[in-house]
Amino acid sequence: MDGDPAVWVWAIVGDGEVEAEDFPEHSEATRLWISNALSQTQIERWPYMNFRAESEVDPVTLQVL
């Protein structure tokens, strides 16, 4: 990384959703939606998206297990 500003987005999805056949398409659509929303609001930051299944995240702290 070169220090450019970024925005980090963590999406927590159901375990079944992560395993669904169409998950790659849905996650890419979500990435595009986030990028477009940032662009339209003139937030000039590179979006980094991470998807985690519910079972990988502590429900209280939201920390990755």
C-alpha atoms as one frame of an Amber mdcrd trajectory, in Angstrom:
protein
   0.000   0.000   0.000   1.170   3.484  -0.680  -0.837   5.254   1.992  -3.729
   6.392  -0.190  -6.994   6.822   1.702  -9.284   3.808   1.647 -12.554   2.648
   3.109 -12.845  -0.861   4.527 -16.202  -2.624   4.416 -16.824  -5.926   6.165
 -20.000  -7.733   5.147 -21.205 -10.521   7.408 -23.388 -12.959   5.511 -25.228
 -16.127   6.431 -23.266 -19.345   6.255 -25.611 -20.704   3.606 -25.193 -17.605
   1.468 -21.411 -17.984   1.355 -21.826 -21.533   0.085 -24.467 -20.633  -2.509
 -23.613 -21.126  -6.158 -24.415 -17.491  -6.982 -22.436 -15.969  -4.102 -19.568
 -14.763  -6.347 -22.054 -12.859  -8.523 -23.812 -11.353  -5.503 -20.568 -10.353
  -3.820 -19.327  -8.678  -7.019 -22.632  -6.813  -7.363 -22.243  -5.646  -3.761
 -18.689  -4.464  -4.465 -19.893  -2.465  -7.462 -22.802  -0.998  -5.488 -20.461
   0.163  -2.709 -17.985   1.628  -5.220 -20.749   3.492  -7.044 -22.254   4.800
  -3.805 -18.872   6.152  -2.700 -18.290   7.732  -6.095 -21.730   9.369  -6.201
 -21.187  10.920  -2.778 -17.783  12.166  -3.925 -15.899  10.063  -1.398 -12.619
   9.523  -3.177 -11.390   6.454  -1.361 -10.596   3.031  -2.669 -13.088   0.498
  -1.247 -11.811  -2.771   0.170 -14.587  -5.314   0.677 -14.339  -8.390   2.846
 -17.058 -10.989   3.212 -17.273 -13.261   6.230 -19.698 -16.024   7.109 -21.618
 -15.619  10.361 -19.824 -18.616  11.844 -16.467 -16.851  11.350 -17.416 -13.806
  13.427 -17.991 -13.336  17.160 -21.573 -12.006  17.432 -20.721  -9.675  20.335
 -17.396  -8.154  19.315 -17.682  -8.731  15.543 -14.081  -9.929  15.602 -13.067
 -12.674  13.175 -12.706 -15.960  15.032
